[in-house]
Amino acid sequence: MMSRARSISPEQVEQFWNIYADDVLDASDEDIIEATRRDGDDPALIAQRGRAVIEEAIRRHGTRLREQARQSYEVTRQDLERATPLLPRLYKDKIALVKACLTKHHLLRHAMATAHYRGFSHLTNKDLDSFLRQLHHLGLLEQKAKQD
């Protein structure tokens, strides 16, 4: 007659490992080293393997975080590229809009002083477009329109 094996629940397995972990945590370093040697293993080699496992886990975690940050950056960059504001076409209108934004927003007063010192006339159309897009992405062009 065949006997049936009793099934073990996941909770029982977890309970076993919790008890085992508690025993290991309660043991002294000397007891663990002695038990390792008694089992025929080299404690230094096991410690080295443990460090390697932990270092690999840290490396993989860092790689995963960097990849997530890169993907997030790429999504944000693409969103910013798609959200292009309607910019003035004439150079003088672009300068006027930049000056209005720099004057209107107290956080940009230092930029206004720097821009005046360097002279707006040295800015190219491309520079102005780039700066106006940045102001738009920061929400300052919309704020200017709402405040006027």
N, C-alpha and C positions, 0 to 999 in steps of 0.2 A: 504494500500500500504506500502511495506517495503522500508525503506531507506537504501541505501548502506553506509557502513562505509568507510570513507576516509582512504586510506592506508598512513602510515607514513613511510617515508624513513629512512634508517639508518643515513643519514646525519642530518636529522631533530632531531632524538633522540640524536645524539652526540652534536648537537648545544644546545639542551635543557639542557643536563648535564653540558656543558661548562658554560652556563649562570648561572645555579644553583651553580656550584662550585665557580664561580666568586663572587656571592652574599655571599656565606659562607665565602670566603676569605676576603671580604670587611667588614664583620660584626665584631664587637668587641667581645671579650670573654664574656663580661657581657650580650650582646644581645643573644648570642648563648645559654648561660646557662639559661637565662630567658625564651627563646623560648622552650628549652628542658623541663623546669619545667612546663610551660604553657601546653605542650602536655602531662603532667602527667608522665614524665620519670625522673629518678634520674641521674643527670649529672655525679656524681662520678661513678655510676655503668656503664654508657655508656663509660666513659673514661677508666675504668678498662677493659671493653670488647674490646675497641679499642687497648689498650696496649697488651692484650692477642693475638689479631689477628696479630698485628705487630710482636710480639715475636715468634709466631708460624711460620709466613712467614720467618723470619730470620732463625729460626731453620731448617725449610725445605730447605731453600736455602743452608745453610751450609752443611746439610746432602747430598744434591744433588751434591755440589761441591766436598765433600769428596769422594762420590761414583765415580764421574767422574775421580778424581785423582787416586783412587784405580784401576779403570779399565785401565786408561792410563799407570799406573805403571806396571800392569800385562801384558799388550800388549808389553811394552818395555822389561820387564824381559823375556818374551817368545821369543821375537825377538833376544835378546842377547844370550839366550841359543841355539837357532837354528844357530846362526852365529858363529860357533866354528871354530877357525883358525886351520890350520894344524901346530901342534907344534912338535918340535924335540922330539925324543923318549929318547935320552941319556941325563943323568943328566948334563954332562959337556957341551953339546950343548945348553941345556936350560940356564945354567949359562952364557954361552958366549952370547946368544941372549939377555938376560936381561941386561948384562953389556953393550952390544953394544947400546941397546935402551936408557939406562940411560945416557950413555956417549954422544950419538948423539943429544939428545933433551935438549936444554938449560933449559926448564921448569922443567926437572927432576933432575937437578944437586943436589938439596938438598936431594932427595931420594937416589941418588948415594952415597953421603957422609954418609948418615944414614946406607945404606946397607953395605958399606965398614967398618964402625965402628962396626956394629953388626956381621959382618962376613957372607959371602955368604954360608959358609959351614953348617950353622945351618938351612938353608932352605930345606924343604922336597920337594920331587917331586910334591906333591899336592900343596904346597905353590907356587912353580915355575909355575906350570900349571895355577893356579888361577891368578897370577900376569901377566903372558903372555897373558891370555885371557883379562884381564883388559886393558893392553896396546893395544891389538888388537881392543877392543871396543872403545877405545879412538882414534883409527886411527894411533897409533904410530908405530905399526909393519909394516903397509902398507907404511907409510912415510919413514921408515928406508929402506925398500926394494927399493922404488922409488929413494931415495937419493944415494944409493950405486951404 
